[in-house]
Amino acid sequence: MVLPDPADTPVHAAPRVIIVGAGIVGAATAFFLSRAGAQVTLLDAKVPASGASGASDGAVSVASKRPGPMMALACEARTLYRQWVAQGVMDGTYHARPTYLFARTEEEVAVIARQGADLMELGERILPLTHDELMQRVPGLGQHVLAGMKVPDDGHALGYRVVDRLLQISAAQVLRHTPVQRLALSDNRVVGVVTPQGTRVADAVVVAAGLGSGALTGLDDVLIPRKGQLIVTDRATLNGAALPGPLLSAGYLAAKRRMVLGQSSTSLVIDPLVTGQFLIGSSRETGFSDRQTDVLTVSKLLREALAVYPALARQRVIRTFAGIRIGTRDGLPIVGPHPSLPGLFIATGMEGDGICLSPVVGAAVADMVLGNPVRYDVSVLNPARFGALPLSQGS
Ligand SMILES: Cc1cc2nc3c(=O)[nH]c(=O)nc-3n(C[C@H](O)[C@H](O)[C@H](O)COP(=O)(O)OP(=O)(O)OC[C@H]3O[C@@H](n4cnc5c(N)ncnc54)[C@H](O)[C@@H]3O)c2cc1C
């Protein structure tokens, strides 16, 4: 980190870092920075986890990732979640569970086979399942499911609970209802942030503000909102619906593999929560940033869910909600120093993977801010791939 000139700045033993956005990425970054001795202040326009982190599922899943850097980073992130469990950081918030991929067409069978090959190359355990084997392991599955695959070592953690735990444990100060209007600049270097309550100075600023990151960092043309609608059922009765892990359609994998094209799609996930409820999702509606749900999308998801897992027919729908994933033009997150503004770091664009990836992103950003060797290879996520990112006037 390049510290301000000591001649005109009081010396602070611990570097002062402002993080804009108290979602899961901001909270994980705050956790690692605080542990390393930085003096951290998190500013949120609303309250912690009021963005995507509080309106999502919580799959910590390697099985579902796009092959390449995303799959490799997900693997590292899952290891970090396990370490957090061993260290008492998660306190019941993370639990291990298998993922079941399923195919309904021959084309989808091929998608799962390709995903299996990519997972094995990474050293992941997989278990391909024929129709009969799948029916045996997941009783009550619809007959038209052709085949599938079990990926035994995935996990789950609800985003808002992770945020809560990380903020409880880190010594970071959290300022709610404090929107950052723009960055404070001096000599073309970021020296703090401007809020309605005044200017706050810092040695470094990390922008982890989801969609709000665009205006602050010059990424407006790069970030793409993708709405996702989800359905929550009531708890299953003792002898009712029960899944050993989430059912993930091969269509979901296909949507991830062509993420960069940015089309809208609906791909089915049926996720059994520890409460006994089911979370059914989800749509990917490109360009939509409202949080409304609609009958057409919800009924399509429910119809598909019933065809795949008819036992759900006995459940009641207790609510629907939508969250906004923030994708990017090339389908990869944006993590690293701003290409032309010293003192500024960016961590955004996690799309549908932020709950899973946040430990790795938080650790990497903390290393960058403190000028330490970066412990995970996130070089492919460097913001510089989008050019100099000049700020628009008024940013
Ligand atoms: C339907 C759905 C399902 C999903 N399922 C999964 C899943 O199973 N597994 C997985 O890994 N991921 C999943 N995701 C993705 C995951 O939720 C996101 O990638 C992750 O929550 C992004 O976290 P974040 O901290 O970057 O952003 P957010 O959680 O959106 O946090 C950004 C914060 O910044 C604040 N903010 C914005 N602008 C400003 C400003 N100017 N000043 C101050 N504060 C500001 C906001 O109030 C917000 O609190 C899902 C997402 C959706 C929508």
The ligand as an ORCA input file, in Angstrom:
! r2SCAN-3c Opt
* xyz 0 1
  C     -31.296    -15.236     -6.366
  C     -29.844    -15.294     -5.976
  C     -29.277    -16.498     -5.569
  C     -27.925    -16.551     -5.235
  N     -27.404    -17.732     -4.802
  C     -26.088    -17.804     -4.486
  C     -25.530    -19.017     -4.035
  O     -26.221    -20.021     -3.866
  N     -24.190    -19.054     -3.787
  C     -23.383    -17.962     -3.959
  O     -22.179    -18.069     -3.756
  N     -23.908    -16.779     -4.346
  C     -25.227    -16.675     -4.622
  N     -25.756    -15.500     -5.057
  C     -24.858    -14.355     -5.276
  C     -24.516    -13.606     -4.004
  O     -25.689    -13.313     -3.284
  C     -23.775    -12.307     -4.376
  O     -22.729    -12.580     -5.287
  C     -23.170    -11.662     -3.138
  O     -24.141    -11.521     -2.134
  C     -22.584    -10.297     -3.492
  O     -22.096     -9.714     -2.308
  P     -21.546     -8.239     -2.302
  O     -21.033     -7.984     -0.938
  O     -20.640     -8.041     -3.466
  O     -22.808     -7.300     -2.640
  P     -24.103     -6.943     -1.783
  O     -24.506     -8.012     -0.873
  O     -25.115     -6.454     -2.765
  O     -23.614     -5.737     -0.864
  C     -23.365     -4.447     -1.357
  C     -23.671     -3.459     -0.234
  O     -23.228     -2.174     -0.659
  C     -24.138     -1.200     -0.190
  N     -23.974     -0.008     -1.039
  C     -24.264      0.140     -2.351
  N     -23.931      1.381     -2.773
  C     -23.412      2.018     -1.694
  C     -22.885      3.331     -1.488
  N     -22.806      4.237     -2.480
  N     -22.472      3.672     -0.240
  C     -22.516      2.770      0.792
  N     -23.010      1.515      0.636
  C     -23.439      1.147     -0.584
  C     -25.500     -1.877     -0.315
  O     -26.440     -1.278      0.567
  C     -25.166     -3.320      0.060
  O     -25.390     -3.580      1.436
  C     -27.117    -15.391     -5.342
  C     -27.694    -14.174     -5.697
  C     -29.045    -14.114     -6.004
  C     -29.645    -12.786     -6.365
*
